[in-house]
Amino acid sequence: MEYHPQPAPGVARPWAFPAPERGSLPNGLTVLRCHRPGQQVVAVEIFLDAPLDAEPEGLDGVATIMSRALSEGTDKQSAEEFAAELERCGATLDAHADHPGVRVSLEVPASRLAKALGLVAEALRAPAFSDSEIERLVGNRLDEIPHEQANPARRAAKQLSKELFPATARMSRPRQGTEETVARIDSAAVRAFYDAHVRPSTATAVVVGDLTGIDLDALLADTVGDWSGNTAEQRPVPPITADDTGRVVIVDRPGAVQTQLLIGRIGADRHDSVWAAQVLGTYCLGGTLTSRLDRVLREEKGYTYGVRAFAQVLRSTAPDSASGATGAAMLAISGSVDTESTGPALEDLWKVLRTLAAEGLTDAERETAVQNLVGVAPLKFEMAASVAGTLADQVEQHLPDDYQAQLYARLADTGTVEATAAVVNAFPEDRLVTVLVGDAARIADPVRALGIGEVSVVTG
């Protein structure tokens, strides 16, 4: 019998995060494009400089209602007709509002890009802000709020923001508004917010995918290039301040069989030189199943199915910002444990932090983290949407276009001592605000006995 020769592995090709081409349209819209051969589903991310702190007083949530209206129709089409047009293109469209601004996200087969981008452009030019449409969206949002309140993880996040930031700061309040503020929103408020903040001169479009045979310049000119709007001066950005005095807040849920944990403070964002080391150290602490927190709380003690440590950028400003404001990231540890294990789990979690500060990370931990963060990057960015989302993140955080590529290089070069110092500074044991959503009658006393901060109880 004749056997075919065993195939040999190919030569590994070097990989780097895709570099975009930057340009602009006559209407002032900034464009980042990235040709990715083989990625037949094109991703488009449009960033609108309409941040949450620009919402009028008492109308928290108006940015969210506006973003939903942008993704659901135009003044010439009903929501049903608009959705049907998108479906015929094989496209998906979404929009959401966050602290930096509003993001509109489109995914569509390359062959239908022209039609789908035309629909998005029409929604930006002439959004559906009719009384009936806004009333429907407001009603939907009001229906969502009780469900979010019932979700322990969402409730913990809401309480942590309230604890960390002063009441006057927009970051202290729910991103999508409260029942009281959302109920006040009408079509006039949405239109006023749109007119004040949505314009091409302060927006950026990111287009990623296989652009073979597509005259993107002409396509953009015929779609989002027809979008017009007035110019505006740079809006002052308020500074971020937070109180991370060590303390514990229990959101009381009588009878709860589990306790949701969220422990956090604010720290450096991506503009800080410590970011790469902070990412690496945080990953070693709680970024994966083999991290220290999981190894102790999950594998050794069986308190939880998993616990994670992470850093999430809240808002960044340009380095030369005239306001002098700086950016910040939320540094947090989250997970859930059964009610009876709440005290022991927190005790062991603090032991992990103290041991880390006393002994540092190991070279093996650092090496595993680098392999996981840097080694899987080519897989993480196989889809156009992942590349487009990351480029849009860089835009809204005022980072250079090559930031992500440089970050991977810095991660690979970061040493164990550096990563240890960064994560210890990020999670100091005496400067953490702990939020527990659970049965206060059963967990308050064991938590007080730990001495990790003053304990208070609020209603759930």
Secondary structure, DSSP 8 states (H G I E B T S, - for coil): --------------------EEEE-TTS-EEEEEE-TT--EEEEEEEE---GGGS-TT-TTHHHHHHHHHTT-BTTB-HHHHHHHHHHHT-EEEEEE-SS-EEEEEEEEGGGHHHHHHHHHHHHHSB---HHHHHHHHHHHHHHHHHHHH-HHHHHHHHHHHHHS-TTSGGGS-TT--HHHHHT--HHHHHHHHHHH--GGG-EEEEEE--TT--HHHHHHHTGGG--------------------EEEEEE-TT-SEEEEEEEEEE--TTSTTHHHHHHHHHHHHSSTTSHHHIIIIIIS---S-EEEEEEEEE---TT-TT----EEEEEEEEEEEGGGHHHHHHHHHHHHHHHHHH---HHHHHHHHHHHHHTHHHHTSSHHHHHHHHHHHHHTT--TTHHHHHHHHHHH--HHHHHHHHHHHS-TTS-EEEEEE-HHHHHHHHHTTTSSEEEEEE-
